[in-house]
């Protein structure tokens, strides 16, 4: 038994990969620079040294080839964990993910299972160049046959990644790259009470519901703390999964507060906020005291790093959304 440890999201992900690889020799890790370097964010650090090059494989710079290889390995009984080095690098693999990974289970009437986890560091806030700061979850959430989840803290990073690896479904596993070095207590011995696709109420409140995921969870918690000083009670829900969505948890909160603000880093147009707003309006229409408000990235290409903070939703923009919801 190990006591709870304080660790970063990055270290928690590394520990989760190690635990999964120790438990099942069929778990493999592959991607660009994941072996000797340990990944650009050091998520896979020391794994190749401890498990060997046959299980932690450095690949060519060819995402389509990485994904195609992972699909083939899964068909042969392995459980590959693929690292896409940056969010914007996933597009060369998009055809493999959408045309093959997402469809083979249905195409085979359930005879084929594809337990592939695609790890994607997502979002901005690190001052990176083009193709390194994208939030492309809506593409994959729209693709039936894929599950799409986000971790936002070290405990979820540790347990959700293990749950994803154990699943027989293909899972897109997003990691908030600008939060990699934020720390929290992780109990390595106590399994989670939530399944992989359940939302969590991370702060209870009565006036407005904030629904968020990934890097925006901390932003919304910070906003709720400031709002509390002004006498407003905000309930913060970490959705954790955007496909499927845990609608019962979200609906229960909205029926209590009567107001919903959805916050995500991706642009608002045809983003997850639109789907959430539509579904909550359908199911909670008579409980809503105001229209559902979306606080998102702007509907523009991701900007150069010098002005990226103007693009990203921040505490002030979240509180402005809250003000608009309460104004009705």
C-alpha positions in Angstrom: 0.0 0.0 0.0 1.2 3.5 -0.9 0.1 6.7 0.9 -1.4 9.5 -1.2 1.3 11.3 -3.1 1.5 14.9 -4.3 2.3 14.9 -8.0 1.8 16.8 -11.2 -0.5 15.8 -13.9 2.5 14.9 -16.0 3.9 12.6 -13.3 0.4 11.1 -12.7 0.1 10.2 -16.4 3.5 8.6 -16.3 2.6 6.6 -13.2 -0.6 5.5 -14.9 1.2 4.2 -18.0 3.7 2.4 -15.8 0.9 0.8 -13.7 -1.0 -0.3 -16.8 2.2 -1.8 -18.5 3.1 -3.7 -15.3 -0.4 -5.1 -15.1 -0.7 -6.2 -18.8 2.2 -7.1 -21.1 -0.1 -6.4 -24.1 -0.1 -2.7 -23.3 2.3 -0.9 -25.7 3.3 2.8 -26.0 4.2 4.3 -29.3 4.8 7.8 -30.8 7.3 10.4 -31.8 10.1 10.7 -29.3 8.3 8.7 -26.6 11.2 6.3 -26.0 14.7 7.7 -25.5 13.5 11.3 -24.9 10.5 10.3 -22.9 8.2 12.6 -25.0 8.4 16.3 -25.5 6.5 16.8 -22.2 8.3 13.8 -20.5 5.1 11.9 -20.0 6.7 8.6 -21.0 10.0 9.3 -19.3 12.0 6.2 -18.3 9.4 3.8 -19.7 11.5 2.6 -22.6 14.4 2.0 -20.2 12.3 -0.1 -17.9 10.1 -1.9 -20.4 12.3 -2.1 -23.5 12.1 -0.9 -27.1 9.5 -3.6 -28.0 6.9 -2.0 -25.7 7.8 1.7 -25.9 8.5 2.4 -29.5 9.9 5.6 -31.1 8.2 6.0 -34.4 8.9 8.0 -37.6 7.3 11.5 -37.9 4.2 10.0 -39.7 1.0 10.1 -37.7 -1.0 8.1 -40.3 1.6 5.3 -40.0 1.5 5.5 -36.2 -2.3 5.2 -36.1 -2.4 2.5 -38.8 0.2 0.4 -36.8 -1.8 0.8 -33.6 -5.0 -0.4 -35.3 -3.1 -3.4 -36.6 -1.6 -4.2 -33.2 -5.1 -3.9 -31.6 -6.4 -6.4 -34.2 -3.7 -8.8 -33.0 -4.7 -8.5 -29.4 -2.5 -5.7 -28.1 -3.6 -2.6 -26.3 -1.7 0.3 -27.9 -1.4 3.7 -26.3 -0.5 6.2 -29.0 0.9 9.6 -28.2 0.2 12.4 -30.7 3.0 14.8 -29.9 0.8 18.0 -30.3 -2.9 18.5 -30.9 -2.4 20.0 -34.3 -0.4 17.0 -35.5 -3.3 14.6 -35.3 -4.7 15.6 -38.8 -2.5 13.3 -40.8 -4.0 10.5 -38.7 -7.5 11.7 -39.1 -8.5 9.4 -41.9 -7.2 6.3 -40.0 -9.0 7.4 -36.8 -12.3 8.3 -38.5 -12.4 5.7 -41.3 -10.9 2.7 -39.5 -10.5 3.1 -35.7 -14.0 4.4 -35.2 -15.8 2.1 -37.5 -14.3 -1.4 -37.4 -16.3 -2.5 -34.3 -19.6 -1.6 -35.9 -18.6 -2.8 -39.3 -17.8 -6.2 -37.9 -21.1 -6.3 -35.9 -19.1 -6.3 -32.7 -16.8 -9.1 -33.5 -13.7 -6.8 -33.6 -12.6 -4.7 -30.6 -10.1 -1.9 -31.0 -8.7 -1.0 -27.5 -6.6 1.9 -28.7 -6.0 5.0 -26.6 -4.9 8.1 -28.5 -3.3 10.6 -26.1 -3.4 14.2 -27.3 -1.9 17.1 -25.4 -4.4 19.9 -26.2 -5.0 23.6 -25.9 -3.0 26.8 -25.7 -1.3 28.8 -23.1 2.2 27.6 -23.6 3.4 30.2 -26.1 3.8 27.7 -29.0 3.9 28.2 -32.7 1.2 27.1 -35.2 -0.3 23.6 -34.9 0.7 23.4 -31.3 -2.2 25.0 -29.5 -5.4 23.5 -30.9 -8.6 22.3 -29.3 -10.0 19.8 -31.9 -12.3 17.7 -29.7 -15.5 18.5 -31.7 -14.2 16.6 -34.7 -13.9 13.4 -32.7 -16.9 13.9 -30.5 -18.9 14.1 -33.7 -17.5 10.8 -34.9 -19.6 7.9 -33.7 -17.6 4.9 -32.5 -15.1 7.0 -30.6 -15.2 8.0 -26.9 -13.6 11.4 -26.0 -12.5 12.2 -22.5 -10.5 14.9 -20.7 -8.5 14.8 -17.5 -8.1 18.1 -15.6 -6.2 17.2 -12.4 -3.6 14.6 -11.2 -6.0 12.2 -9.7 -8.1 12.0 -12.9 -5.0 11.8 -15.0 -3.8 8.8 -13.0 -7.1 6.9 -12.9 -8.8 7.9 -16.1 -5.8 6.9 -18.2 -5.8 3.4 -16.6 -9.6 3.2 -17.2 -9.1 4.2 -20.8 -6.4 1.6 -21.4 -8.6 -1.1 -19.8 -11.6 -0.2 -22.1 -12.3 -2.1 -25.2 -13.4 1.0 -27.0 -11.2 3.4 -29.0 -10.7 6.4 -26.8 -9.4 9.9 -27.6 -7.7 11.0 -24.3 -7.1 14.7 -24.1 -4.5 16.1 -21.7 -4.4 19.9 -20.8 -0.8 20.7 -21.7 -0.6 24.0 -19.9 -1.7 22.3 -16.7 0.9 19.5 -16.9 2.9 20.9 -14.0 0.1 21.7 -11.7 0.1 19.5 -8.5 -2.4 17.7 -6.5 -2.8 14.8 -4.1 -3.2 11.4 -5.7 -4.2 8.3 -3.8 -2.6 5.5 -5.7 -4.5 2.8 -3.8 -8.1 3.9 -3.8 -9.8 3.4 -7.2 -12.3 6.1 -8.3 -16.0 5.8 -7.6 -16.8 7.4 -11.0 -16.6 5.5 -14.3 -14.6 7.0 -17.2 -17.6 8.8 -18.7 -19.2 10.4 -15.7 -19.1 14.1 -14.9 -18.1 15.4 -11.4 -19.5 18.3 -9.4 -16.2 19.9 -8.3 -17.8 22.8 -6.5 -21.4 23.0 -5.3 -23.4 26.2 -5.8 -26.9 27.5 -6.2 -27.0 30.5 -8.6 -25.3 29.4 -11.9 -23.9 26.2 -13.2 -20.5 26.4 -15.0 -19.9 23.4 -17.2 -16.3 22.9 -18.4 -13.6 20.4 -19.1 -9.8 20.1 -19.5 -7.8 23.3 -18.9 -11.0 25.3 -18.3 -11.8 23.5 -15.0 -9.2 25.5 -13.1 -10.3 28.7 -14.7 -13.9 28.1 -13.7 -13.0 27.2 -10.1 -11.0 30.4 -9.9 -14.0 32.3 -11.2 -16.3 30.6 -8.7 -13.9 31.6 -5.8 -14.0 35.3 -6.9 -17.8 35.2 -7.4 -18.2 33.8 -3.9 -16.5 36.9 -2.5 -19.2 38.9 -4.3 -22.0 36.8 -2.8 -22.7 34.7 -5.9 -22.8 30.9 -5.7 -21.5 29.1 -8.7 -21.7 25.3 -9.2 -18.7 24.0 -11.3 -19.1 20.7 -13.2 -16.0 19.0 -14.7 -17.6 17.1 -17.6 -14.6 14.8 -18.0 -16.2 13.2 -21.0 -17.6 15.0 -24.0 -18.6 11.8 -25.9 -20.6 10.5 -24.3 -22.0 13.4 -22.2 -23.2 12.8 -18.7 -26.5 14.6 -19.1 -28.1 13.4 -15.8 -25.4 15.2 -13.7 -25.6 18.3 -15.9 -29.4 18.4 -15.9 -29.7 17.9 -12.1 -27.4 20.9 -11.6 -29.3 23.1 -14.1 -32.6 22.2 -12.6 -31.2 23.4 -9.3 -29.5 26.7 -10.4 -31.8 27.6 -13.4 -28.8 29.0 -15.3 -25.9 27.4 -17.3 -22.7 28.9 -18.6 -20.6 26.5 -20.8 -16.9 27.2 -21.0 -14.4 25.7 -23.4 -11.2 26.8 -25.1 -12.1 25.8 -28.6 -13.9 28.3 -30.9 -17.6 28.6 -30.2 -18.9 27.9 -33.7 -20.1 24.3 -33.8 -18.2 23.6 -30.6 -19.1 21.4 -27.7 -20.9 24.3 -26.1 -23.5 24.4 -28.9 -24.4 20.7 -28.4 -24.5 21.1 -24.6 -26.7 24.2 -24.9 -29.1 22.5 -27.3 -29.5 19.4 -25.2 -29.9 21.2 -21.9 -32.5 23.5 -23.5 -34.4 20.5 -24.8 -34.4 18.7 -21.4 -34.5 21.5 -18.9 -36.5 24.2 -20.8 -38.9 24.9 -18.0 -36.1 25.0 -15.4 -34.0 27.6 -17.2 -34.3 31.2 -16.0 -32.0 32.5 -18.8 -30.6 31.4 -22.1 -27.6 29.1 -22.0 -24.4 31.2 -22.3 -21.3 30.1 -24.0 -17.8 31.4 -23.1 -15.3 30.1 -25.7 -12.3 30.8 -27.8 -13.1 33.4 -30.5 -14.3 32.3 -34.0 -10.9 32.9 -35.5 -7.7 30.9 -36.2 -5.6 30.5 -33.1 -3.4 33.6 -32.9 0.4 34.1 -32.5 1.7 33.4 -29.0 2.1 37.1 -28.1 -1.6 37.6 -28.2 -2.9 34.1 -27.3 -4.1 35.3 -23.9 -6.7 37.5 -25.8 -8.1 34.3 -27.4 -8.3 32.1 -24.4 -11.3 32.3 -22.1 -10.1 33.7 -18.7 -11.5 34.5 -15.3 -12.9 37.9 -16.4 -14.7 36.4 -19.5 -16.2 33.6 -17.4 -17.5 36.1 -14.8 -18.9 38.2 -17.6 -20.8 35.2 -18.9 -22.1 34.7 -15.3 -23.2 38.3 -15.2 -25.1 37.9 -18.5 -26.9 34.8 -17.2 -27.9 36.5 -14.0 -29.1 39.6 -15.8 -32.1 37.8 -17.1 
